[in-house]
């Protein structure tokens, strides 16, 4: 049984255990898919209260390190590469370290929208209703407001083609869980979001990465991969792709849609960043071959855990035949605020503010980093930065300069030699802090030579 050595520090024991789990994953002592000891047994061996190990396992799951399933136990969800993104920061590091790792929207410190929304609910006498399960009427309103939100993205979708979910990550996970069997191949971008990688690994779905360029995935590579693997499910982020921030061009969208028709593929489009742009979703060209997942988390408020899945009714029936699995975890409070904000224009106003702030931060990054930016045409909340240094060394050099970034390894589907890091521009608390961090990164990149790059397969040619 894996038994860790806990650091003797002033931090709570459950956090010390989470830290030990993180170290074990990073070192390879705990491997992907490996089962952790039962909570009570580990508590006994460490001399801890069982509630302490329970709290630690929950925190580790929240940080995407492990996944617990009732009756099966707790398993390592991601390897050391993913753990670098979600690792627990030491308290002593927090004051000096500028964290540009996590893709979270910028916080408007002057906003009173949340206070006003909660006050309105209390004053309306509806607060009691929020303690109950969602009703049929609640779900109907949620689908209708989802249709209104999608309309702004250029999608005219009837409400029967919309399903509520508890955020985009849960939407993608549920779609994969319902549409795929363990061991079934899934096609993704050669560099893809850690959440997508984690979902595939948790569901035991082997991933096959398709090469990208600055216009999106390559249609000939998608065609080749579909033939080689027999995969029928594809997961893509065509707009502000994470991590490269590329936007699929209109011509490329048409080419990808044609490949999907030829091979009868179902493309799951993660459109969580799409509202920050004027680029229309790929799904509009896909018909029965498309499924779009979106939410308000990256554009309006991360705490509103509300999202929508849109697809043909026949596809939605496969995902949730009993209309329970997707909306069951949606909070009545979150749904009420989300619907209120979409209906009264608050969501659109907050989106406009987020878009403007993202644009200003992206322009600062473009000015500071110059040619090191892989995608320098469209404002994005995250950027892909290149250097002559290997990505892990580049990330380590940034961290030594008190800037925390994410190396390319975290996003790669297979081994590669890409010299790049992802920087979340929206993670900084303000533009002044971001400017300091970007200037430090620019010194590191400039000292080691900037590269002009194109993608070829899962590697970048230098």
Secondary structure, 3 states (H helix, E strand, C coil): CCCCCCCCCCCCHHHHHHHHHHHHHHHCCCCCCCECCCHHHHHHHHCCCHHHHHHHHHHHHHCCCEEEECCCEEEECCCHHHHHHHCCCCHHHCCCCEECCCCCCCCCCCCCHHHHHHHHHHHCCCHHHHHCCCCHHHHHHHHHHHHHHHHCCCCCCCHHHEEEECCHHHHHHHHHHHHCCCCCCEEEECECCHHHHHHHHHCCCCEEEECEECCEECHHHHHHHHHHHCCCEEEECCCCCCCCCCCCCHHHHHHHHHHHHHHCCEEEEECCCHHHCCCCCHHHHCHHHEEEEEECCCCCCCCCCCEEEEECHHHHHHHCCCCCCCCCCCCHHHHHHHHHHHHHCHHHHHHHHHHHHHHHHHHHHHHHHHHHECCCCCCCCEEEEECCCCHHHHHHHHHHCCEECEEHHHCECCCCCCCEEEEEHHHCCCHHHHHHHHHHHHHHHHHHCCCCCEEECCEEEC
